């Protein structure tokens, strides 16, 4: 039995997409912990490969916390992104039909 995994790079790409999508909805996430999570993952998605044990132990608590929270944002994005896009498209189609 294998355990499904994703690279830190893939998670970073998904998180970045989720944050951009939420910003597009008018949810301001540019400051605070969400940007800290992005900064942490942006750096460590590659740095973990060559980091010393000391560097790893220093970042470990922040990295684990960031990954835990990032997962929630990505899950929300995956669950609602397509649904909201479809709803907006339906609304746009109704507006065009109403004008005609």
N, C-alpha and C positions, 0 to 999 in steps of 0.2 A: 504494500500500500504506500503510495507516494503522497507527500504533503504538498499541496499547491503553493507555489511561491512566486513572488514577483521581484524584479530587481529594484533597487533603490531609485534607479533612473526612471523606471516605469512609474513608480509611485510618485516621484517628483513631477513628472509630466501630467499625471492624472490630477494631482493636487493643484498644480498651476492652472489647469483647465477649469477645475472646480472654483477656484478663487476668481478667475476672470469671469466665469459665468455668473457667480454671485454678485460681483461688482456690476455686471451688466444689468442685473435685476435691481440695482440701486442699493445693495447692501454694501456698506463701506467696511472693507476688511483690510485697509492698507496700513493700519497701525495696530499695535498691540500684539497679542500672542500669535495671531495667524501669520503675521509677517515674520515673527520670530521662528515659527515652525518652518516657513518657506526658506528662510536664511539658513537655518540649521540643516535642513535636508539638502539644499542646494550645495552647501559646502561638503557635507559628509557622504553624499551619494558617490563621490569619487575618492575623497580623502581617506575613507575607512580602509582602502586597499593598502595604503602605505603608512598609516598612522602607527605611532608607537603605542605600546600598552599604556603608558602614562597618559597620552593624549586621549586614548579611548576611554580610560577610566574617568577622566575629567568630564567628557561630554556625555557619558553613558546615561545619567539620569535625565538630562534635557533631551537627548535623542530618543529615548524610550517614550517619554511623555509626548514629544512631538509626533512620533509615529502613531501612538495611540489616538491622539486627537485628529491627525491627518486622515486616518481611516474613516472617521465619522464624516468628515467633510466630503471625502470621495464617495462614500456610500450615499449621502444625500444627493450629490451631483448625479450619480449613476441612476438613482431612483426617479428623480424628477426632471432631469434635463430633457429627455425625449418627450415626456408628458407635457411640459410647459411649452416646448417648441410646437407640438401638435396643437395645443390650445390657442397659441398665438396665431398659427397659420389658419385655423378655423375662423378665428375672429377677423383676421384680415380678409379672408374669402367672403365672409358675411358682409363686411363693410363695402367691398367691391360690388357684390351682388345688389346691395341696397341702393347704391348710387346708380346702378344701371336700371 
